[in-house]
Amino acid sequence: MSLLKGQLAPRISLRPPLSIGILPERAAETFGRVPIHLDAPFEFDPEQRVDLDYVEFAQLVEQLSGALHEAGVRPWDRVAVAKSSNFDIMALAAAAARIGAIPALLSPRLDGEIMGVLLDRLDSPYLYTDRATVERAGLSGKRLAGMAARVIGDVDGAVPIADLWGAPAPAPAPRSGGEPMLVTHTSSTTGISKLVENSVEGVCFSARVEAMVPFGHSPRELAASCISFVHVRAAITAMASLTRGTALLEVGNVTDENVIRLFHRHRPTAVEAHPNTFLAWERLCDHPTEPFSNLRIYFSTFDAAHPRTISRLLAASRRTLPLWCQAYGQTEVQIVSFRFYTRRTARRLMRSGTKSRSLGWPAPGVRVRIADPATQRRMRRGQPGMIQVRTPAQALGFVGTPAKYWQRRHGSWFDTGDWGRRTRWGDVEIFDRMADRIEGVESCLWLEDMLLERIPDAEEIVIVPDKQGRPVPVVCMREGEPLDDARWRAASAGIPNLASPFQVSEGDLKRTATAKARRYLLTELIAARDAVSENGDHPVMAPEILLREGS
């Protein structure tokens, strides 16, 4: 590899679509020693470094591909990766793809039963895991042996990566075009996750669209990624950055202390995080180290961020004109639409009463329509219906459950499962997930925005139905402070049919890999509370024992 010489090369953009298996090598050859900062070293890195560069990252990917090949991984094999959150997940995905295998990334939050279901759907793949994930999922060595053809990692019954390190790497033979490149799973807010198979050209399309943005992924930025590394977004973001030669800060642990430490040390100029992560970061806006002071752009993906959050985070930047990029997308269709906010437009959004969940306008090459769920006919502007998408990034299918995929295909259109509309200006507005809709409530998301605006010290508010179908606000207050009746009456004034709030602690909000609260678990928790209440005992806070870990 010429990149092993570590020579700096001209800063030119890598335009052709490249598999994630070959992109690290090409980026190193093109851009040279661009920094990559980590919050924890790669598990398999013999030198245990937290500061790398493009050249060293590409070397580790090449060496890791040799180790996987030595373990028996061959082209078209599926390689499951289920390990603690770290950017080394992307290195493992690249190493497997470099061989021509198909990495399948699983969240370390999954319990043992769900992990077993997904591994069965993957048809006994190779599995790379670590001790923390195995212990959390309650998996024994014997059980692991029955879940995968071969287990690699520092766990009982597995092949340690150190025993494979140093094996010669095979020549790159990545998948191309419409062939599968990566399997990731959906967020599991409503049940067992679906395994989504993404093609090379699909992920590369999204990465090229993102790389066209003249900031955030340009060589002059230091881009911090604080999202789940098992999500397809992580691959898209990494590929867009490698395509543009952007310096990276990769954060797997988004605790307050870790974010403050890393942002104070490195002062990133761009950051991507989950909407709920940004919501939690509101409490850091007034920290003496000013962790967000150097940020020029915030990327909020997956779902719409709350207007309160957008306004507070933009105000925390000391830049003259910071921007908030609100992107909408799903694992199955990747990027759909986006829009930008400035401090001024964010304040205007707040003054509008927050009754807006605009997700912007379709990305280049993407088409969006609103369809009647019964007839699949296109709805007129302003009328609500199912949000459907036609895009080159559409998934190839659901691994192990193909029928579920085809249930959501309507010709060339894919049903997102979201209920929304196109406004008269053409932007996409979301009301709710279809699975989360409550009879008589126009939009649960609107209600959540409104209540968060009226209760500034609320950590999170989620609207879910009780067994009578009434909307129940599940309220998590910052610092665990209770919400008194007078404040609640003031906050809920003018909102009809709203049940009394159910107060929970942060620990009760069991989350998906993308930091979303598992709403169906909260519904079960409310049902359990009501059952207790009927017996004359009404708990104020959610009993932890009533929560079970979902999928």
N, C-alpha and C positions, 0 to 999 in steps of 0.2 A: 504494500500500500504506500503510495506516495505521501499520504498524510502523516505517516509515522515520522517523517523528517520534521514535521511541525513548522514548516515554513509558512509565513503569512502570504496570503494570496489576495488578488484584487477583490474588492467587495462588489460582487455582482450577484444578481438574483438567480436562483435556480428555478427556471420556469417549467421544465418538463415535469409531468406527474411521476413521482417516484414512490415506490413502496417504502414504508417505514423501515424495512429491513436494509435498504441501501442508502437512505437519506443521510444518516449520521456520517457515513464515510464521505459522501459527496460534499456535505456541508463543511466537513473538516478540510477537505482538499481545497474548497473554494474560499472559505473565510479564515482558516487558520485557528489561532488560539483565542477564540472568543470565550469569555468566562461563563462558567456554570456554577452557581453557588447552591449548596444543599443545606437543609437543616439537620440532616443525619447522613452518615456515609452509606454507600451502597453495601448491602449485606455481604456481597461476594467480592468486594474490592480488597485485594490483599493489603493495600496501603491505607485503607480506611480514611480516605480524603473527604473533606466537605467543600473543598474548592477545586473544581476541575476546569477544563476547557473543552472546546469541541473536539480537539485532537485526542485528548485522553478519554473522553466519552466514547468516541468511535473505536478506540483501542479496546476499551472494556466490552463494548458490544461484540466486536470481532472475537475476543477471547472467550466471551460467554457463549457465542455460537459454537465455538469449538467444544466447550464443555457439554452443551446440550447434544451436539452431534455424537460425542463420546458416550453419552447416556443412551443413545439409540434413536434420537429424534431425527426424522427424515421428512422430505417434502410431503406435504398434504397431511401430516400428522397434526392433530390438535394438541396444543400444549396449554393446560390450564395453569393459571397463576393466581394463587390466593395467599397473599402475604400482607404484612403490616404496611400501612400507607407510606410510600417513599417513591421518589422518582426512579428508583431502580426497577419499578414495575414497567416503566416505559423502555428501559434498557433490556429487560427480559423479553418484552414484546418485540423489540427490534431484532434481538438476537435470534428468536424463533423464526420471525419473518424472513430474516436473512438466509436461513436454510431453505426457505420455501414452505415451512410449517405454518400453522395458523394459530396464533396465540388467542387464548380465551381468558379474559380477565374477570376474576370474581372478587367481590367485596369481602374484606376480612370481617365485616360486620355480620355476615351470614351465619346462622346457626348450623350445627352439624347436619340436621335433617334436610334443610334446604340445600346446603352444599352438596349433599349426596344426590338429591334430585337433579340438580343442574349437571353434576358430573356424569350421571347416568345418561342425560340427554346429549352430552358431548361424546358419548360412546367410548368410555374408558380411555380418556386421554392421559398423556403424561401430566403430572402435577408437580408444580414447584410451590412449596409452602415454607412456613417458618414456625418456630415453637410457639410464639405468642398467638398466632392464628389457630393453631391446632388446639392449644389449651383453652382458648376462648370458645371454640366450637365444641369442645368436649370430645375430641376424636382420639381414639387409641391407635397405636401402630397397626394392630390387626385390622381395624376398621378402615384405616387409610389404605392398606394393601388391597382391600376389596373395592375401593373407590376409583383406583387408577391403575393403568398398566405398570407404571413405574413412578415412584415418588422421589423427588429430589429436594434436598434441604437438610437443615440441622434438626431433624426430628427422629424419633425412634423408628427403626425399620426403613429409613430412607437412605438414599445415597448422598453423602455430604458433597456439597459443591466443590470443596477443597480437593476431594479425591478425583475430580474430573478436570480441575483447572490445569492449564498448560497443554491440553490436547490440541493438535493442529486444527485450525478452523477450515471448514470446507469453502470452496469458491462460492460467492454469492449466487443464489438461484431463487430470487424472490418471485412471488406471484405477481401478475400484471393484469392491466385492463379490468375486465369485469369479473375476474377471479376473486374469491374471498381473501381478505387480508387480515381481518381482525374480528373477533367475537367479543361483544360486551353485553351487559344485561341492563334491563330497565330498572327503574328505581324502587319498585316493589312497594308503592304506597297503598296498593289495594289487594295484594296477594303475592303469590309466587312470581318471581321475576321471569321475564321472557329473555331468552338468549338470542341476541340480534346479530346476524352475520352481515358484516359490512365489506364492500368490495374495495379494491385498490382505487379504481377511478372515482368511486363515491367519496371516500375520505379525502382523496387528493383534490376533488372539486371543492369541498368545503375549506380545505387548507388554502387553496389558491384564492378563493373569495376573501378569506380572512387576511391573507398576506397582502391583498390589494389596499387594505387600510393603511394610509401613509404614516400612522403613528401606532404605538402599541407593539408592533412586531418589526420595527425598523432598526437598523444597526445602532442608532443613537440612543435607544432605550435600554433600560434594565427592566425586563418584564417578570413580575412575580406571579407564579401560578399557585393558587391555593384551593384547587378543586380536587375531586376524587380522581386518582390516577387510574382507576379501573374503568372510567367512563370514556366513551368515544371522544368526548370533548377534549380530554387530556391529550389524545393522539393528534387531534386536529390542531390544537394550540401549539404543541411541540413541533409539528411539521411546518406550521406557518412560520414559527420563529426560526427554525433551522433553514427554511427557505430564504429568509431575509437576513440571516446573520445576526440575530438579536441575542444579547447577553441575557442570561436566565437566572432567576432565583426560584428554586423549586421547594415548596413548603408542604410537607406531608402532615405535620402536626400543627393545627391552627388554634392551639390554646392561646389565651391572651399573652402569657409570658413569652411564648416562643415568637409570636408575631411582633411584639414590641421589640424583642432582642434583635431579630433579623432585619426588621424595617429600620431600626435605628442604625444598625451597622452598615447596611447596604443602600439604603435610601432609594428604593425602586421608583421608577417613573411611570410604570403601568402595572396594573394588578387585575387578575381575574379571580373571582370567587363565586361561591353559590349565593343566591339571594339571602338565604338564612344565615350564612356566614357574615355577610355584610350587615345584616340586622344585628347580629351579636356584637359586631365591631363598633356599633354606635357608642358603646360604653368606653371605647378607647380614644374617642375623638378629642377629649380634653386631657389626655395623658401628657405629662410634662415633656416627654421625648418627641411629641408630635410625629407619630409613626407615619401619618399619611400626608405630611406637609410637602413632599416632593412629587406627589403623584400628578401626572398630567391627564391620565385617563383611567377610568374604572370600567372593566368589562363585567357585566352582570348577565350571565347566561342561564339556560334551563327554563326559568320562569320570570315573570315580571317582579321586580323589586318594589318594595313599598315606597310610596312617595316620600314619607318621612325619612326613610333610610337614604334615599338618593340625595335629598337636601342636606342632611347632616354630614354625609361623607364628602360631598363636594365642598361644603363649608370648611372642612378640616384640612383641605389642601391650601398651601400658600402660593400655588401657581396663579398666574394672572387669569387664565381661562381654562380651568380643568374641565374635562368632558366626562360624561357618563354614557357609555354605550350599552343600551338595553337590547339584548339579543334574545330571540325566542327560537327554540329548537327542541328536538326530541332525538333519542337514540335511533329511532327507526327512520327518520328523515334528515337528521342533523340540522344545520342552520336553515331557518325558515325566513325570519324577518329581523329587522333591527332599526333602532332609532337612537338619536343622541339627545342628551340634556345638558344644558349649561346651568349655572347657579340660577340665572334669571328664569329659564323655562321650568326648572324644578320648583321654584317658588310659585310660579304661575299654576303648576299642577297642584300644589298644595292648596292654593286659594280656590281652585275649582271645586273644592269639596271632596277631592280624591275619588270622585265617581268616574274613574277612567282607568282602564288597564290596557292602554294602547301598547302594542308590541311592535309598532313601526310598520315599515313597508317591506315587501318581499325582497330578499337578496337577489342579486343578478343571477339569472338562470333558473330561478325558482318561481313557480306559480302557486297561488293560493285561491281557493274558492270556498264559499260557504254553501253547504248543501242541506237540503231537507233530509232528516234521518230516515224518513219512511220511503220517499221516492227517489232520493239521491239527485234531485233536480237542484240547479243552482238557485240560490236565494238572491233577491234584489239587495242593493246597498241599504244598509241600516237594519235589515232583518236578521235575527239570530238563527243560528243553525250549527251544524257540525263543521269544524275547520278541517278542510282537506287540502292536501299538498301534492304537487307534481314536481319532482326534482331529480337531477342526475345523481343525487346522493342517497336515494332511497335504498333501504336495506334489501339484501337478496332474499331474506326469509328469516323465520324463527327456527333455530336449531331444536329439533326434538318435538316441536309443536307446530308443524307447518299449517295445519288447518286454521289456527288462530291468526296466522299472518294473512291468509287469503280471505278470511272474514272481514278484514279491514281494507282490502283492495277493492276498488271500484273502477275497473278498467285500469287506466294509468294513474288514477288518483289514489292516495293513501289517506285513510281516515286517522287523524291524530288522536281522537278520543276527547278533544277539547270542544267546548261550546262557546261560540263567540260570534262576531259579525265583522263585516267590512264597513267602515264609516263612509260618509259621502266623499271624504278626502282620499279614500283608498287604503288607509292603514288598517291593520288587523287588531281587533280588540278582543280580549278573552274575558269570559265571565267565570267559567268553572271547568274543572274536569267533569265529563258526563257522569262518572261514577260518584262524584261528590255533590251533585246538584241536590237541592232541597226544595220540595214543592212549596211554592209561594214566595221563594227568595230569588230575586232577579240575579244576584251574584253574591256568593259567599266571599269572594275575593274583595269585592267592593266594601262589604261590611268589615272585613278584617283591616283594610286600609283605613277606614273611617275610625274604627275603635283605637287603632294604634296611634292615629293622629291625636285623638282626644285623651289618651292615657300615655303620656310621653315616657313614663318609666316602665312600661310594659315590655318585657323581653320578647314575648311572642303571644299572638292571639290567633287561634284556629277555630273556625266555625264548623261543627259537625252536628248531625241530627241525633236526637234521643229516640227511644223506641216509639214515641208518638209522632215522630217526624218533625218536631220543633227544632229550630236552630239553637244550638247550645254553644256559647262562646267558652272555649277552653283557654284560660288566661294564665300565663306564666309571668310573674312579676320579677323585675330585676332585683337581685340581692335577696330574693325570697320574701319580700315585704308583702303583707296581705293587702288586698284591695278592699277598702271599706265600702259600705253600702251607699253612702252619700256620693262618693266619687263615681261609683258605678251608675247610679241613677242619672247623674249629670252626663256621663259619657254615652249612655244608651238612649238619651232623650231623642225622641223623634224616630226611633227605629222600632217598628211594630213587630209583635209576635216573637220577640227575642226572649229566650228562657234566661233564668238566673245564671250567672257565670259559674263555671266549675274551675276552681283554682288548683293548679298543679305546680310542682317544682320542675326545674330544668331536667332532672333525672327521669321524670315521668314521660318526657317527650321523646320516646324511642324514635330514632331517626334512621333514614335510609343512607346509602353511601353518598348521596348528594345533599345531605343535611335536611331533607324534608321530614316533617313529622308524619309518622304513619297514622293517617287519619282513622283507618278502620280499627286500630288498636285503641284509639281514644274513644271511638263509639262503643267498643266493648267495655271500656273502663267506666263510661257513663252508665251503661246498662247495669254493670255490677254495683255501682253506687246507688242507683235507683232501687235495685233489689234489696240492698242493705237498708235504704231509707224506708222502704215499705214495712220493714220490721222494727221501725222506730229509732234507728241509729243512723244519723246523717253525718258522715265524715266531711270535714271542710277541705282537707287536702287529699290528693289521690293516694291510696295505699299502694306502695310499690309492688306488693305481692300479687296484685291483680293484673299486672302487666306481664305479658309473655313476649318473648322476642319473635317478631314476625319475619316475613321473607324479604 
